Amino acid sequence: QVQLAESGGGLVQAGGSLRLSCASSGRTLSSYAVAWFRQAPGKEREFVAAITWSGSVTDYADSVKGRFTISRDNTKNTGYLQMNSLKPEDTAVYYCAATSFGYSTRVSKWEYWGRGTRVTVSS
């Protein structure tokens, strides 16, 4: 069983940066692909970024390419999402997810989810 906990959210001005963390307890995270999704009020949960278990492959939504960076440290059982040049439209609850299968941009393909951390970007 993988239990995920996000941290690092908060309020930031447009153009600022935040670093989200996704810590795993229970089973080691090193065997799992990790992803970040987000859900804005009144909208569906959407894919943000993913990284394979080894960290060798990453993928990003077009809306965050060049601004966000996903990474992981398997020695710390933690995944990260560095968010730079934040925009008001990035405001959402951010969730990390893990799967033992190949990563996907589809919400339904991810096995384990954290409870989310809120990011608010003011203009």
C-alpha positions in Angstrom: 0.0 0.0 0.0 1.3 3.4 -0.9 0.2 6.4 1.1 0.9 9.8 -0.4 1.0 13.2 1.3 1.4 16.5 -0.5 2.9 19.6 1.0 4.3 23.0 -0.1 1.1 24.7 -1.4 0.2 28.2 -0.5 -0.5 31.7 -1.7 1.9 33.3 -4.1 1.8 36.3 -6.4 1.8 35.9 -10.2 5.3 35.3 -11.4 6.4 33.6 -8.2 7.5 30.1 -7.5 6.5 27.2 -5.3 7.8 23.7 -4.8 5.4 21.0 -4.0 6.5 17.7 -2.4 4.8 14.3 -2.4 6.0 12.1 0.4 5.3 8.4 0.4 4.8 6.2 3.5 4.2 2.5 3.5 5.7 0.9 0.4 8.7 2.5 -1.2 7.9 4.9 -4.0 10.9 3.9 -6.2 8.9 1.2 -8.0 6.1 3.6 -9.0 5.6 6.3 -11.6 4.6 9.6 -10.0 2.4 12.3 -11.4 0.8 15.6 -10.4 -2.7 16.5 -11.3 -4.7 19.6 -10.4 -8.3 20.6 -10.0 -9.6 24.1 -10.1 -13.0 25.0 -8.7 -15.8 23.8 -11.0 -13.4 22.0 -13.3 -12.3 18.4 -13.8 -9.1 17.1 -12.5 -6.4 17.5 -15.1 -2.9 16.1 -15.8 0.0 18.4 -15.0 3.2 16.3 -15.1 4.5 12.7 -14.7 7.8 11.0 -14.2 8.7 7.3 -14.5 10.0 5.2 -11.6 13.6 5.8 -12.7 13.2 9.4 -13.5 14.4 8.9 -17.0 11.2 10.0 -18.7 9.0 13.0 -17.9 5.9 14.4 -19.5 4.1 17.7 -19.1 0.8 19.3 -20.0 1.3 22.0 -22.6 0.0 24.6 -20.2 2.9 24.1 -17.8 5.8 23.2 -20.2 8.8 25.3 -19.6 7.5 26.6 -16.2 7.1 23.4 -14.1 9.6 20.7 -13.5 8.8 17.3 -12.0 11.5 15.3 -10.3 11.9 12.6 -7.7 14.4 11.4 -5.0 13.9 7.7 -4.5 16.3 7.7 -1.6 13.8 10.0 0.2 10.7 8.4 -1.1 9.6 11.8 -2.4 8.4 13.4 -5.6 8.6 17.1 -6.3 6.9 19.7 -8.6 8.9 22.9 -9.0 6.5 25.6 -10.3 8.0 28.8 -11.6 6.4 31.8 -13.4 3.1 31.0 -11.8 -0.1 32.4 -13.3 -3.5 33.0 -11.8 -4.8 30.2 -13.9 -2.5 27.8 -12.1 -4.7 28.2 -9.0 -6.0 24.8 -8.0 -5.7 21.9 -5.6 -2.7 19.9 -6.6 -2.7 16.1 -6.1 0.1 13.7 -6.5 -0.6 10.2 -7.7 1.4 6.9 -8.1 1.0 3.8 -10.2 2.9 0.6 -10.6 1.9 0.5 -14.2 3.1 2.7 -17.0 2.2 6.4 -16.5 -0.7 8.0 -18.2 -2.3 11.4 -18.5 -5.6 9.8 -17.6 -6.9 10.2 -14.0 -8.4 6.7 -14.0 -5.0 5.0 -14.6 -3.5 6.1 -11.3 -3.8 3.7 -8.3 -2.9 5.9 -5.4 -3.7 9.5 -4.6 -2.8 12.1 -1.9 -5.4 14.4 -0.4 -4.0 17.5 -2.2 -2.4 20.8 -1.4 -3.9 24.1 -2.4 -2.1 26.6 -4.6 -3.5 30.1 -5.0 -1.8 32.5 -7.4 -2.9 36.1 -7.0 -2.7 38.6 -9.9 
